[in-house]
Amino acid sequence: MIKLQKGYLKISCVLMCLLALIFATRTWACDVAVVSGKVTTDGKPLIWKNFDNSSSDRQQVAYFPAKKSGPGGYLMVYRFENGMKLLNNGSAITPSGGVNESGFAIAGTSVYQDYNLMAEPVNINTVLMEEALATCTTLAEFESLLKRWPYYHWGTVISANFVVIDAKGGAALYECFTGHLNTGLNLMQFRKNDANTGKITNQYGWTLKRAQSNFIGFHIMTNYNYYIPWNVGQDRKYRAEALLTQLATEKRINYRTVMREVAKDVVGKQVQTDLSSETNYSTTYCLSRNATRSSIVVRGVASGDNPRLATMWVNLGEPSVGVFVPFFAAARGTSELARVDTYANGAWRDYDDSCLLNQAISARETYGSLIYSSNEGDVIWGMYDNYINKVELAKVQQWTFQIEDTIIDNAESFLSSLQSNPAQITAFNLKDFADYCADYAYENFETGSADAFPWQY
């Protein structure tokens, strides 16, 4: 009897650990989009991602040295997930997206297999993203990676949507799935949704949908796809689709409008319409909501332009509250403000996966309980407070928009100058400018003003 009880106890412990992993991964909801350079006002392709995680608000940005000369080093926005150590050679690094020195950029969203309890604990979508950044320069190389991936990742799962751009004009959304089993060899199935033409092909190159003459030039996806169509996120997809369609129709679609008008959007279906108001507005179905922990917009380069100018704009908190700051893979480094969590007695200390920029935005979200009463949550119940005070948010945006506009305007001038003087495109110059942008954003954000730290670059 005692042995039997011990056996049941072991089984219960395993199941509890398994369920914890499932719930933990289930809290990672995301929105992703890819936009063709054929429809942007500047002719440059872009990708966008809003990352949601109810259990932790920690995020940071770091540069990782080159593993191959072609792609070069790469930048990633990431957090730590201890469960990934078992699947990623002891590394807890779990990226949301990134860009490398060749101008190749990727972001992804998980497509959850709710019917398969064994799938999520061995899902390695994020491992694939980092491998792509380390080894790929083009969409063709990414497709080659997808095809060979299962042969050296037996017993694991890929169930995701990836948005990808390169410096050759490539822009596509990939719906990927290794099947319903999570043991042995499971070949990769994928559908490539070309953002330049609207054409859809599969892993064999077979045409599933022909190019469309009236295709508007972008693809959006959340946490479902062709292979698993019943998952969540439809409301967010429809909202993002409407916003991007309007921007494209008005010929205003570019990285700047995507950051301001899409990533920061706080409009969504209300859970309890009779209780909803501008001071008590549910963000459950919004693109920017209390669970949104970061936003990425990678502005790529047009075919033939210098890939070192590819820019990853990152907002290290809820997008509607925070500000976007630029980073360059070719800078081969990032500001400590985006990578380190503690500065004391003249020394930088990095203890966890947050950073000072991340902490500043997180603190503003709950400052005086004006916007939210809490921005914390857990893997079971989600966010403790999903209701935003949009009146107080608007007050904060009066100065955060000014900070962001100043950074964007000066970044435009800086990049235009480098485009005209290629010899000035150096790692030092890129990092020096990006670091200043981070300093400017942080100092002003901390004081709750757009004027405390004047722009003097």
C-alpha positions as CSV (number, residue, x, y, z in Angstrom):
1,M,0.0,0.0,0.0
2,I,2.8,2.4,0.9
3,K,4.6,1.7,-2.4
4,L,1.3,2.3,-4.2
5,Q,0.8,5.6,-2.4
6,K,4.3,6.7,-3.3
7,G,3.7,5.8,-6.9
8,Y,0.5,7.9,-7.0
9,L,2.4,10.7,-5.4
10,K,5.1,10.6,-8.0
11,I,2.6,10.6,-10.8
12,S,0.7,13.5,-9.2
13,C,4.0,15.5,-8.9
14,V,4.8,14.9,-12.6
15,L,1.3,15.9,-13.6
16,M,1.5,19.1,-11.5
17,C,4.8,20.0,-13.1
18,L,3.4,19.3,-16.5
19,L,0.3,21.4,-15.9
20,A,2.4,24.2,-14.6
21,L,4.4,24.2,-17.8
22,I,1.3,24.2,-19.9
23,F,-0.3,27.1,-18.0
24,A,2.9,29.0,-18.1
25,T,3.2,28.7,-21.9
26,R,-0.5,29.4,-22.2
27,T,0.0,32.9,-20.8
28,W,2.2,33.9,-23.8
29,A,-0.4,35.4,-26.1
30,C,0.9,37.5,-29.0
31,D,0.0,39.5,-32.1
32,V,2.3,39.5,-35.1
33,A,2.2,41.2,-38.5
34,V,4.4,41.5,-41.6
35,V,4.1,44.4,-44.0
36,S,5.6,44.5,-47.5
37,G,7.9,47.3,-48.5
38,K,5.6,47.7,-51.6
39,V,2.9,49.3,-49.5
40,T,4.9,51.2,-46.8
41,T,5.5,54.9,-47.4
42,D,9.2,54.5,-47.2
43,G,9.5,51.4,-49.2
44,K,10.9,49.3,-46.3
45,P,9.3,46.1,-45.1
46,L,8.5,45.7,-41.4
47,I,7.4,43.2,-38.8
48,W,5.5,44.0,-35.6
49,K,4.8,42.0,-32.5
50,N,3.0,42.7,-29.2
51,F,4.0,40.2,-26.5
52,D,1.6,39.2,-23.7
53,N,2.6,37.4,-20.5
54,S,0.4,37.5,-17.5
55,S,2.9,35.9,-15.1
56,S,5.9,38.3,-15.5
57,D,6.6,41.8,-16.8
58,R,10.3,41.3,-17.2
59,Q,11.9,42.0,-20.6
60,Q,15.3,43.1,-21.8
61,V,17.3,43.6,-25.0
62,A,20.8,42.3,-25.7
63,Y,23.3,41.7,-28.5
64,F,24.6,38.2,-29.1
65,P,27.9,37.8,-31.0
66,A,28.0,36.2,-34.4
67,K,28.0,32.4,-34.8
68,K,28.3,32.7,-38.6
69,S,29.9,35.5,-40.6
70,G,26.9,35.9,-43.0
71,P,24.2,36.7,-40.6
72,G,26.6,38.3,-38.1
73,G,25.6,39.0,-34.6
74,Y,22.0,39.6,-33.5
75,L,19.7,41.5,-31.2
76,M,16.9,39.9,-29.2
77,V,14.1,41.0,-26.9
78,Y,13.8,38.2,-24.4
79,R,12.9,37.0,-20.9
80,F,14.0,34.0,-18.8
81,E,11.8,30.8,-18.7
82,N,13.4,28.2,-16.5
83,G,11.4,25.4,-18.2
84,M,13.3,26.1,-21.4
85,K,16.6,25.0,-19.8
86,L,15.7,21.4,-20.4
87,L,15.1,22.0,-24.1
88,N,17.7,24.6,-24.9
89,N,21.1,23.3,-23.6
90,G,20.6,24.8,-20.1
91,S,19.7,28.3,-21.4
92,A,16.6,30.0,-20.0
93,I,16.8,32.8,-22.6
94,T,13.4,32.9,-24.4
95,P,13.2,35.5,-27.2
96,S,10.1,37.4,-28.5
97,G,11.9,38.4,-31.7
98,G,15.0,40.0,-33.1
99,V,17.1,41.2,-36.0
100,N,20.6,40.3,-37.1
101,E,23.4,42.2,-38.9
102,S,22.4,41.0,-42.3
103,G,19.0,42.7,-42.0
104,F,17.1,39.4,-41.4
105,A,14.4,39.8,-38.7
106,I,11.9,37.5,-37.1
107,A,9.2,37.4,-34.5
108,G,6.7,34.7,-33.6
109,T,3.6,33.7,-31.7
110,S,2.7,30.3,-30.3
111,V,-0.3,28.3,-31.6
112,Y,-1.4,26.3,-28.6
113,Q,-2.4,22.6,-28.8
114,D,-5.0,22.6,-26.0
115,Y,-6.1,19.1,-26.9
116,N,-2.5,17.7,-26.5
117,L,-1.3,18.0,-22.9
118,M,2.2,16.7,-23.8
119,A,2.9,19.2,-26.6
120,E,3.4,22.6,-24.9
121,P,6.2,21.4,-22.5
122,V,8.3,20.4,-25.5
123,N,7.4,23.3,-27.7
124,I,10.6,25.1,-28.9
125,N,9.3,27.8,-31.1
126,T,11.6,30.3,-29.4
127,V,14.7,28.1,-29.8
128,L,14.0,28.1,-33.5
129,M,13.7,31.9,-33.6
130,E,17.2,32.3,-32.1
131,E,18.6,29.7,-34.4
132,A,17.2,31.6,-37.4
133,L,18.7,34.8,-36.2
134,A,22.1,33.1,-35.7
135,T,22.1,31.3,-39.1
136,C,19.8,33.0,-41.7
137,T,20.2,35.9,-44.0
138,T,17.2,35.4,-46.3
139,L,13.7,33.9,-46.4
140,A,15.1,31.0,-48.5
141,E,17.6,30.1,-45.8
142,F,14.8,30.3,-43.2
143,E,12.7,27.8,-45.2
144,S,15.7,25.5,-45.5
145,L,16.1,25.7,-41.7
146,L,12.4,24.8,-41.2
147,K,12.7,21.7,-43.5
148,R,15.8,20.3,-41.7
149,W,14.8,21.3,-38.2
150,P,12.9,18.1,-37.2
151,Y,15.9,15.9,-38.1
152,Y,18.0,17.2,-35.2
153,H,15.1,18.1,-32.8
154,W,13.4,14.7,-32.2
155,G,10.7,14.6,-29.6
156,T,10.0,18.3,-29.7
157,V,7.2,20.4,-31.2
158,I,6.9,23.5,-33.4
159,S,3.5,25.1,-33.5
160,A,3.7,28.7,-34.4
161,N,3.3,31.7,-36.7
162,F,6.5,33.5,-37.6
163,V,6.8,36.9,-39.4
164,V,10.0,37.3,-41.3
165,I,11.8,39.9,-43.4
166,D,15.2,40.1,-45.1
167,A,17.4,42.7,-46.8
168,K,16.5,41.3,-50.3
169,G,12.9,42.5,-50.2
170,G,11.5,39.3,-48.7
171,A,8.5,39.6,-46.4
172,A,6.3,36.7,-45.3
173,L,4.3,35.1,-42.5
174,Y,4.9,31.3,-42.0
175,E,2.3,29.1,-40.3
176,C,4.3,26.2,-39.0
177,F,3.3,22.8,-37.5
178,T,5.2,19.6,-36.8
179,G,1.9,17.6,-36.4
180,H,-0.1,16.2,-33.5
181,L,2.5,13.9,-32.1
182,N,5.4,14.9,-29.9
183,T,7.6,11.8,-30.0
184,G,10.1,10.7,-32.6
185,L,10.5,12.4,-36.0
186,N,7.7,14.8,-37.0
187,L,8.3,16.6,-40.3
188,M,7.7,20.3,-40.6
189,Q,4.6,21.5,-42.3
190,F,4.4,25.1,-43.2
191,R,2.4,27.6,-45.3
192,K,4.3,30.7,-46.5
193,N,2.0,33.7,-46.8
194,D,4.0,36.1,-49.1
195,A,3.4,39.7,-48.0
196,N,4.6,41.1,-51.4
197,T,2.1,39.1,-53.5
198,G,-0.5,37.4,-51.4
199,K,0.6,34.1,-52.8
200,I,0.5,31.1,-50.4
201,T,2.8,28.1,-50.9
202,N,3.6,25.0,-48.7
203,Q,6.8,23.3,-47.7
204,Y,7.0,21.6,-51.1
205,G,6.7,24.9,-53.0
206,W,3.2,23.9,-54.2
207,T,0.9,26.9,-54.8
208,L,-2.1,26.9,-52.4
209,K,-3.3,30.3,-53.4
210,R,-2.2,32.4,-56.4
211,A,-0.9,35.9,-56.2
212,Q,-3.7,38.4,-55.9
213,S,-3.7,41.6,-57.9
214,N,-5.8,43.3,-55.2
215,F,-3.7,42.1,-52.3
216,I,-3.2,44.9,-49.8
217,G,0.3,44.0,-48.7
218,F,0.4,42.6,-45.2
219,H,-0.4,39.5,-43.1
220,I,-1.5,39.4,-39.4
221,M,-1.9,36.5,-37.1
222,T,-2.4,35.8,-33.4
223,N,-2.5,32.4,-31.6
224,Y,-4.2,30.3,-34.3
225,N,-3.5,29.3,-37.9
226,Y,-4.5,26.9,-40.7
227,Y,-3.4,23.8,-38.8
228,I,-5.1,24.8,-35.5
229,P,-7.8,27.2,-36.4
230,W,-9.9,27.1,-33.2
231,N,-7.5,28.9,-30.9
232,V,-7.8,32.4,-29.3
233,G,-7.0,35.8,-30.6
234,Q,-9.6,36.4,-33.4
235,D,-10.8,39.7,-31.9
236,R,-7.2,41.1,-31.7
237,K,-6.5,40.0,-35.3
238,Y,-9.6,41.7,-36.7
239,R,-8.8,44.9,-34.9
240,A,-5.2,45.0,-36.1
241,E,-6.4,44.1,-39.6
242,A,-8.8,47.0,-39.6
243,L,-6.2,49.4,-38.5
244,L,-3.6,48.3,-41.0
245,T,-6.1,48.3,-43.8
246,Q,-7.1,51.8,-43.0
247,L,-3.4,52.9,-42.9
248,A,-2.7,51.2,-46.2
249,T,-5.8,52.7,-47.8
250,E,-4.8,56.1,-46.7
251,K,-1.2,55.5,-47.8
252,R,0.1,56.1,-44.3
253,I,1.4,52.7,-43.4
254,N,5.0,52.7,-42.0
255,Y,6.9,51.8,-38.9
256,R,6.0,55.0,-37.2
257,T,2.2,54.7,-37.7
258,V,2.3,51.0,-36.7
259,M,4.1,51.8,-33.5
260,R,1.7,54.7,-32.6
261,E,-1.7,53.6,-34.1
262,V,-1.5,49.8,-34.0
263,A,0.8,48.7,-31.2
264,K,-0.6,51.2,-28.7
265,D,-4.3,50.7,-29.6
266,V,-6.6,50.4,-26.6
267,V,-9.9,49.6,-28.3
268,G,-11.7,46.3,-27.8
269,K,-14.8,44.4,-27.0
270,Q,-16.0,45.0,-23.5
271,V,-16.5,42.1,-21.1
272,Q,-19.2,43.9,-19.1
273,T,-20.6,46.7,-21.3
274,D,-22.9,48.0,-18.5
275,L,-19.8,48.5,-16.3
276,S,-17.5,49.9,-18.9
277,S,-16.4,53.5,-19.1
278,E,-13.4,55.6,-20.1
279,T,-12.2,55.3,-16.5
280,N,-12.9,51.6,-16.2
281,Y,-12.2,50.1,-19.6
282,S,-11.6,46.4,-20.1
283,T,-8.3,45.7,-22.1
284,T,-9.0,41.9,-22.4
285,Y,-9.5,42.1,-26.1
286,C,-7.3,45.1,-26.9
287,L,-4.0,45.1,-28.8
288,S,-2.3,47.0,-26.0
289,R,-3.6,45.6,-22.7
290,N,-2.4,45.1,-19.2
291,A,-0.8,41.7,-20.0
292,T,1.2,43.2,-22.9
293,R,4.8,43.3,-21.7
294,S,6.6,44.5,-24.8
295,S,6.3,45.6,-28.4
296,I,8.7,45.2,-31.3
297,V,8.6,46.9,-34.7
298,V,11.6,46.1,-36.9
299,R,12.0,48.5,-39.8
300,G,13.9,46.6,-42.4
301,V,15.8,48.0,-45.4
302,A,14.8,48.2,-49.0
303,S,16.5,45.7,-51.4
304,G,19.9,47.2,-52.3
305,D,20.1,49.4,-49.2
306,N,22.7,48.8,-46.4
307,P,21.4,46.1,-44.1
308,R,23.3,47.6,-41.2
309,L,20.6,50.3,-41.0
310,A,17.9,47.8,-40.2
311,T,16.3,49.2,-37.0
312,M,14.6,47.3,-34.2
313,W,12.3,49.6,-32.3
314,V,11.4,48.3,-28.8
315,N,8.9,49.3,-26.2
316,L,9.8,47.5,-23.0
317,G,6.4,47.6,-21.3
318,E,2.7,48.0,-22.2
319,P,3.0,49.8,-25.5
320,S,0.2,52.4,-24.8
321,V,2.1,53.5,-21.6
322,G,5.8,53.2,-22.7
323,V,7.9,54.6,-25.5
324,F,9.7,53.0,-28.4
325,V,13.5,53.2,-28.5
326,P,15.7,52.2,-31.5
327,F,18.4,49.5,-31.5
328,F,20.8,48.3,-34.2
329,A,22.3,44.8,-34.6
330,A,25.2,46.4,-36.4
331,A,25.9,48.5,-33.2
332,R,27.1,45.2,-31.7
333,G,25.8,46.2,-28.2
334,T,22.9,47.8,-26.4
335,S,22.5,50.4,-23.7
336,E,22.8,49.1,-20.1
337,L,19.4,50.7,-19.5
338,A,17.8,48.1,-21.8
339,R,19.9,45.2,-20.5
340,V,20.7,45.7,-16.8
341,D,18.3,45.9,-13.9
342,T,20.4,47.7,-11.2
343,Y,22.6,50.7,-11.0
344,A,24.0,51.6,-7.6
345,N,27.1,53.3,-6.3
346,G,28.4,53.9,-9.8
347,A,28.2,50.3,-10.8
348,W,25.8,48.3,-13.1
349,R,24.5,45.0,-11.8
350,D,22.4,42.5,-13.7
351,Y,20.5,40.1,-11.5
352,D,17.5,39.1,-13.6
353,D,15.7,39.4,-16.9
354,S,14.3,42.9,-16.3
355,C,16.1,46.2,-17.1
356,L,15.8,49.8,-16.0
357,L,13.8,50.9,-19.0
358,N,11.4,48.0,-18.4
359,Q,11.2,48.8,-14.7
360,A,10.4,52.5,-15.4
361,I,7.5,51.7,-17.7
362,S,6.2,49.0,-15.4
363,A,6.2,51.5,-12.5
364,R,4.3,54.1,-14.5
365,E,1.6,51.6,-15.3
366,T,0.6,51.5,-11.7
367,Y,1.8,54.9,-10.5
368,G,-0.7,56.1,-7.9
369,S,-3.1,53.4,-9.1
370,L,-4.1,56.0,-11.8
371,I,-3.9,53.9,-14.9
372,Y,-4.0,50.4,-13.4
373,S,-4.3,49.3,-9.7
374,S,-2.0,46.3,-10.6
375,N,0.0,45.1,-13.5
376,E,0.8,41.7,-12.0
377,G,-0.9,38.3,-12.7
378,D,-0.3,34.6,-12.6
379,V,-0.4,31.6,-14.9
380,I,-3.8,30.4,-13.6
381,W,-6.0,33.5,-13.3
382,G,-4.2,35.9,-15.6
383,M,-4.0,39.6,-14.8
384,Y,-5.3,40.8,-11.5
385,D,-6.6,44.0,-13.0
386,N,-7.6,44.2,-16.7
387,Y,-9.4,47.5,-16.5
388,I,-7.6,50.7,-17.6
389,N,-8.3,54.3,-16.9
390,K,-8.1,55.8,-20.4
391,V,-8.5,59.3,-19.0
392,E,-5.3,59.0,-17.0
393,L,-3.6,57.2,-19.8
394,A,-4.3,60.1,-22.1
395,K,-2.6,62.4,-19.6
396,V,0.5,60.3,-19.6
397,Q,0.5,60.1,-23.4
398,Q,0.7,63.9,-23.6
399,W,4.4,63.6,-22.6
400,T,5.3,60.1,-23.7
401,F,4.2,60.9,-27.3
402,Q,6.5,63.9,-27.2
403,I,9.4,61.8,-26.0
404,E,8.8,59.3,-28.7
405,D,8.3,61.9,-31.5
406,T,11.6,63.5,-30.6
407,I,13.4,60.2,-30.7
408,I,11.8,59.2,-34.0
409,D,12.4,62.6,-35.7
410,N,16.0,62.6,-34.7
411,A,16.4,58.9,-35.7
412,E,15.1,59.8,-39.2
413,S,17.7,62.6,-39.5
414,F,20.5,60.3,-38.2
415,L,19.7,57.4,-40.6
416,S,19.3,59.8,-43.5
417,S,22.7,61.2,-42.8
418,L,24.3,57.7,-42.6
419,Q,22.5,56.7,-45.8
420,S,24.2,59.6,-47.6
421,N,27.6,58.9,-45.9
422,P,28.1,55.1,-45.8
423,A,31.5,55.5,-44.3
424,Q,29.8,56.7,-41.2
425,I,27.8,53.5,-40.7
426,T,30.0,52.1,-38.0
427,A,29.2,50.1,-34.9
428,F,30.4,53.0,-32.7
429,N,28.2,55.6,-34.4
430,L,25.1,53.3,-34.3
431,K,25.6,52.4,-30.6
432,D,26.4,55.9,-29.6
433,F,23.1,57.2,-31.1
434,A,21.0,54.3,-29.8
435,D,22.5,54.6,-26.3
436,Y,21.6,58.3,-26.3
437,C,18.0,57.6,-27.3
438,A,17.7,55.1,-24.4
439,D,19.2,57.7,-22.0
440,Y,16.8,60.4,-23.3
441,A,13.8,58.1,-23.0
442,Y,14.7,56.9,-19.5
443,E,15.6,60.2,-17.9
444,N,12.4,61.9,-19.2
445,F,10.2,58.9,-18.4
446,E,11.5,58.7,-14.9
447,T,10.5,62.4,-14.2
448,G,7.1,62.1,-16.0
449,S,8.0,64.8,-18.4
450,A,9.2,65.4,-22.0
451,D,11.3,68.4,-21.0
452,A,13.4,67.4,-18.0
453,F,16.2,66.0,-20.2
454,P,16.5,68.1,-23.4
455,W,17.7,66.5,-26.6
456,Q,21.3,67.6,-27.3
457,Y,22.7,64.9,-29.5
